[in-house]
């Protein structure tokens, strides 16, 4: 299963965390911008727990490099925790051919 973790909002104001599981999209119910510290910390623990459960099975988890620090700081998650859930994706045929062309030029 392909799992993507994202945000609703921007770097100044994260309003929700989005978890997309194939065709299913889960969005946090609380507006994170208005939530208190305890609520954010609980959401962070829940998301880490969910990702731990999902990573035990052969799932592909994608989290953008730019949003990892935003999610970790907004939800009071220890820095670097989300990095352990990212699985390396196989490059597409197009990416493989581009990489091969780059190597041949060097």
N, CA and C of each residue as an Amber inpcrd file, in Angstrom:
protein
   318
   0.8400000  -1.1640000   0.0000000   0.0000000   0.0000000   0.0000000
   0.8930000   1.2370000   0.0000000   0.4880000   2.2330000  -0.7410000
   1.2270000   3.4840000  -0.7980000   0.6060000   4.4670000   0.1930000
   1.4310000   4.9830000   1.0880000   0.9700000   5.8890000   2.1450000
   1.7360000   7.1990000   2.0280000   1.0020000   8.3090000   2.0070000
   1.6320000   9.6290000   1.9350000   1.1950000  10.4440000   3.1380000
   2.1320000  11.1570000   3.7210000   1.8490000  12.0480000   4.8440000
   2.0600000  13.4670000   4.3520000   1.0730000  14.3360000   4.5910000
   1.1670000  15.7160000   4.1360000   0.5220000  16.6740000   5.1070000
   0.4750000  17.9290000   4.7170000  -0.1230000  18.9550000   5.5700000
  -1.1440000  19.7600000   4.7730000  -2.0510000  20.3760000   5.4920000
  -2.9450000  21.3780000   4.9150000  -2.5220000  22.6870000   5.5520000
  -2.1970000  23.6420000   4.7390000  -1.7130000  24.9170000   5.2330000
  -0.3770000  25.2280000   4.5930000   0.4540000  25.9860000   5.3020000
   1.7860000  26.3210000   4.7910000   2.7650000  26.3410000   5.9520000
   3.9940000  26.7670000   5.6860000   5.0220000  26.7260000   6.7270000
   4.7190000  27.6690000   7.8860000   3.9220000  28.7040000   7.6470000
   3.5630000  29.6400000   8.7170000   2.3840000  29.1540000   9.5560000
   1.4960000  28.3910000   8.9320000   0.2870000  27.9610000   9.6310000
  -0.1400000  26.5800000   9.1370000   0.2050000  25.5580000   9.8870000
  -0.2350000  24.1990000   9.5690000  -1.5850000  24.0060000  10.2380000
  -2.6080000  23.7660000   9.4240000  -3.9410000  23.6260000  10.0050000
  -4.3880000  22.1820000  10.1560000  -3.8040000  21.2610000   9.3770000
  -4.2030000  19.8550000   9.4850000  -3.1010000  18.9570000   8.9360000
  -3.0810000  17.7300000   9.4170000  -2.1920000  16.6960000   8.9030000
  -3.0500000  15.7640000   8.0520000  -2.5510000  15.4230000   6.8830000
  -3.2820000  14.5650000   5.9560000  -2.5050000  13.2580000   5.7920000
  -3.2160000  12.1470000   5.9130000  -2.6290000  10.8290000   5.6580000
  -3.4330000  10.2120000   4.5220000  -2.7500000   9.9300000   3.4260000
  -3.4290000   9.3530000   2.2700000  -3.0000000   7.8990000   2.1280000
  -3.9780000   7.0030000   2.1790000  -3.7500000   5.5680000   2.0320000
  -4.4320000   5.1290000   0.7400000  -3.6580000   4.9460000  -0.3150000
  -4.2020000   4.6510000  -1.6410000  -5.2980000   5.6690000  -1.9860000
  -6.5690000   5.2610000  -1.9880000  -7.6630000   6.1680000  -2.3380000
  -8.3640000   6.7640000  -1.1150000  -7.9300000   6.4160000   0.0690000
  -8.5400000   6.9170000   1.3040000  -7.7020000   8.0600000   1.8590000
  -8.3590000   9.1560000   2.2280000  -7.6460000  10.2950000   2.7860000
  -8.1700000  10.5680000   4.2020000  -7.2400000  10.5980000   5.1660000
  -7.5790000  10.9070000   6.5470000  -7.0210000  12.2860000   6.8820000
  -7.8420000  13.1180000   7.5100000  -7.4220000  14.4650000   7.8800000
  -7.7050000  14.6440000   9.3630000  -6.7500000  15.2500000  10.0860000
  -6.9690000  15.4880000  11.5120000  -8.1900000  16.3720000  11.7020000
  -8.9830000  16.0410000  12.7120000 -10.2300000  16.7570000  12.9570000
  -9.9950000  18.1460000  13.5530000  -8.9870000  18.2660000  14.4010000
  -8.7090000  19.5480000  15.0460000  -7.9070000  20.4560000  14.1270000
  -8.2150000  21.7420000  14.1670000  -7.4010000  22.7260000  13.4750000
  -6.1430000  22.9160000  14.3200000  -5.0120000  22.4730000  13.8090000
  -3.7730000  22.5050000  14.5860000  -3.3520000  23.9180000  14.9480000
  -3.7110000  24.8880000  14.1130000  -3.3420000  26.2720000  14.3860000
  -4.0220000  26.7660000  15.6650000  -5.2130000  26.2330000  15.9330000
  -5.9720000  26.6570000  17.1130000  -5.8300000  25.6970000  18.2890000
  -5.2630000  24.5160000  18.0630000  -5.1480000  23.5020000  19.1160000
  -4.0690000  23.8640000  20.1270000  -4.2390000  23.3600000  21.3150000
  -3.2530000  23.5710000  22.3610000  -2.1130000  22.5810000  22.2790000
  -1.1440000  22.7870000  23.1210000   0.0660000  21.9610000  23.1460000
  -0.2600000  20.4960000  23.4040000  -1.1310000  20.2350000  24.3750000
  -1.4560000  18.8480000  24.7340000  -2.1340000  18.1250000  23.5730000
  -3.0450000  18.7960000  22.9080000  -3.7420000  18.1900000  21.7710000
  -2.7750000  17.8880000  20.6350000  -1.8740000  18.8060000  20.3460000
  -0.8840000  18.5830000  19.2830000   0.0350000  17.4180000  19.6290000
   0.4710000  17.3520000  20.8760000   1.3590000  16.2640000  21.3060000
   0.6520000  14.9170000  21.1820000  -0.6370000  14.8610000  21.5400000
  -1.4060000  13.6110000  21.4200000  -1.5580000  13.1940000  19.9570000
  -1.8090000  14.1660000  19.0910000  -1.9170000  13.8590000  17.6610000
  -0.5770000  13.3340000  17.1530000   0.5110000  13.9570000  17.5790000
   1.8430000  13.5050000  17.1740000   2.1150000  12.0750000  17.5960000
   1.7810000  11.7470000  18.8420000   1.9770000  10.3700000  19.3280000
   1.1310000   9.3920000  18.5310000  -0.0990000   9.7830000  18.2230000
  -0.9930000   8.9030000  17.4670000  -0.4840000   8.6560000  16.0520000
   0.0160000   9.6990000  15.4130000   0.5320000   9.5450000  14.0520000
   1.7780000   8.6630000  14.0450000   2.6690000   8.8600000  14.9970000
   3.8630000   8.0150000  15.0830000   3.4600000   6.5620000  15.3220000
   2.4900000   6.3350000  16.1930000   2.0090000   4.9830000  16.4650000
   1.3990000   4.3550000  15.2130000   0.6070000   5.1310000  14.4830000
   0.0070000   4.6330000  13.2450000   1.0800000   4.2830000  12.2150000
   2.0560000   5.1610000  12.0610000   3.1310000   4.8980000  11.1050000
   3.9580000   3.6900000  11.5130000   4.1660000   3.4890000  12.8130000
   4.8800000   2.2920000  13.2800000   4.1210000   1.0330000  12.8960000
   2.8130000   1.0580000  13.0700000   1.9860000  -0.1070000  12.7120000
   2.0190000  -0.3550000  11.2080000   1.9000000   0.7080000  10.4270000
   1.8570000   0.5650000   8.9750000   3.2130000   0.1900000   8.3820000
   4.2900000   0.5880000   9.0420000   5.6200000   0.2880000   8.5110000
   6.0330000  -1.1600000   8.7580000   5.3560000  -1.8510000   9.6810000
   5.6710000  -3.2570000   9.9530000   5.3070000  -4.1440000   8.7660000
   4.3040000  -3.7370000   8.0160000   3.8750000  -4.4670000   6.8300000
   4.6120000  -3.8480000   5.6380000   4.5980000  -4.5090000   4.5260000
   5.3260000  -4.0250000   3.3500000   4.5840000  -2.8640000   2.6830000
   4.5960000  -1.6950000   3.3270000   3.9560000  -0.4980000   2.7980000
   5.0190000   0.5040000   2.3740000   4.7030000   1.2910000   1.3730000
   5.5980000   2.3490000   0.9110000   5.1190000   3.6630000   1.5190000
   5.9170000   4.2340000   2.4210000   5.5490000   5.4670000   3.1160000
   6.3540000   6.6170000   2.5250000   5.6360000   7.6680000   2.1200000
   6.2810000   8.8460000   1.5510000   5.9650000  10.0640000   2.4090000
   7.0060000  10.7860000   2.7890000   6.8510000  12.0450000   3.5090000
   7.8260000  13.0180000   2.8630000   7.3390000  14.1470000   2.4150000
   8.2060000  15.1320000   1.7660000   9.2630000  15.6540000   2.7180000
  10.4730000  15.7990000   2.1870000  11.5870000  16.2580000   3.0190000
  11.3440000  17.6350000   3.6180000  10.6160000  18.4820000   2.9080000
  10.3940000  19.8440000   3.4080000   9.3310000  19.9020000   4.4960000
   8.4170000  18.9260000   4.4940000   7.3570000  18.9870000   5.5120000
   7.6830000  18.2030000   6.7720000   8.7000000  17.3420000   6.7230000
   9.0670000  16.5830000   7.9280000   9.3510000  17.5060000   9.1060000
  10.2150000  18.5190000   8.9510000  10.4790000  19.3980000  10.1050000
   9.2430000  20.1700000  10.5650000   8.3710000  20.5320000   9.6200000
   7.1480000  21.2490000  10.0020000   6.2390000  20.3680000  10.8500000
   6.0480000  19.1240000  10.4130000   5.1810000  18.2040000  11.1510000
   5.7760000  17.9170000  12.5230000   7.0810000  17.6470000  12.5520000
   7.7280000  17.3260000  13.8320000   7.6330000  18.4950000  14.8190000
   7.8110000  19.7150000  14.3430000   7.7510000  20.8480000  15.2760000
   6.3170000  21.1580000  15.6880000   5.3640000  21.0580000  14.7640000
   3.9600000  21.3580000  15.0930000   3.3710000  20.3420000  16.0670000
   3.7850000  19.0810000  15.9430000   3.1890000  18.0120000  16.7560000
   4.1130000  17.5470000  17.8800000   5.1650000  18.2940000  18.1300000
   6.0960000  17.9910000  19.2180000   6.6240000  16.5550000  19.1290000
   6.9930000  16.1690000  17.9190000   7.5980000  14.8630000  17.6740000
   9.1060000  15.0580000  17.6930000   9.8150000  14.1280000  18.3190000
  11.2760000  14.2100000  18.3990000  11.8660000  14.3160000  16.9920000
  12.8230000  15.2050000  16.8350000  13.4190000  15.4510000  15.5260000
  14.0360000  14.1770000  14.9550000  13.7090000  13.8720000  13.7110000
  14.2570000  12.7130000  13.0250000  13.4070000  11.4560000  13.1190000
  12.3900000  11.4580000  13.9540000  11.5410000  10.2600000  14.1190000
  10.8420000   9.9010000  12.8080000  10.3190000  10.8860000  12.0980000
   9.5750000  10.5930000  10.8680000  10.4690000  10.0590000   9.7610000
  11.7540000  10.3820000   9.8040000  12.6800000   9.8980000   8.7780000
  12.7820000   8.3810000   8.7640000  12.6020000   7.7420000   9.9170000
  12.7580000   6.2850000   9.9600000  11.6140000   5.5420000   9.2600000
  10.5160000   6.2490000   8.9790000   9.3750000   5.5930000   8.3230000
   9.4300000   5.6840000   6.8100000  10.2850000   6.5210000   6.2810000
  10.3410000   6.7100000   4.8380000  10.9870000   5.4870000   4.2060000
  10.3030000   4.9320000   3.2300000  10.8580000   3.8000000   2.4920000
  11.3390000   4.3090000   1.1530000  12.4720000   3.8050000   0.7460000
  13.0230000   4.2120000  -0.5440000  12.1370000   3.6520000  -1.6460000
  11.6970000   4.5370000  -2.5250000  10.8580000   4.0800000  -3.6220000
  11.7320000   3.7000000  -4.8090000  11.2440000   2.7640000  -5.5730000
  11.9370000   2.3410000  -6.7820000  11.7830000   3.4380000  -7.8210000
  12.8630000   3.8160000  -8.5030000  12.7470000   4.8430000  -9.5360000
  11.9320000   4.3220000 -10.7140000  11.1690000   5.2160000 -11.3310000
  10.3820000   4.8380000 -12.5030000  11.3270000   4.5920000 -13.6710000
  10.7960000   4.0250000 -14.7480000  11.6160000   3.7620000 -15.9320000
  12.1830000   5.0680000 -16.4820000  11.3720000   6.1260000 -16.4410000
  11.8300000   7.4280000 -16.9310000  12.9910000   7.9490000 -16.0770000
  12.8580000   7.8300000 -14.7500000  13.9290000   8.2660000 -13.8550000
  15.1990000   7.4520000 -14.0790000  15.0420000   6.1480000 -14.3190000
  16.1970000   5.2930000 -14.5760000  16.9240000   5.7290000 -15.8390000
  16.1630000   6.0130000 -16.9040000  16.8090000   6.4060000 -18.1580000
  17.4700000   7.7770000 -18.0300000  16.8640000   8.7030000 -17.2880000
  17.4790000  10.0190000 -17.0670000  18.7850000   9.8670000 -16.2930000
  18.7640000   9.0530000 -15.2500000  19.9770000   8.8200000 -14.4600000
  21.0690000   8.1620000 -15.3010000  20.6650000   7.2420000 -16.1560000
  21.6260000   6.5630000 -17.0140000  22.2550000   7.5500000 -17.9980000
  21.4560000   8.4690000 -18.5570000  21.9830000   9.4700000 -19.4750000
  22.9420000  10.4070000 -18.7590000  22.6190000  10.7840000 -17.5210000
  23.4990000  11.6550000 -16.7470000  24.8440000  10.9840000 -16.4960000
  24.8100000   9.6880000 -16.1520000  26.0550000   8.9610000 -15.8900000
  26.8980000   8.8150000 -17.1480000  26.2390000   8.6400000 -18.2950000
  26.9960000   8.4730000 -19.5500000  27.6800000   9.7700000 -19.9740000
  27.1340000  10.9000000 -19.5680000  27.7360000  12.1970000 -19.9000000
  28.9640000  12.4820000 -19.0540000  29.0600000  11.8720000 -17.9010000
  30.1780000  12.1330000 -16.9720000  31.4080000  11.4080000 -17.3420000
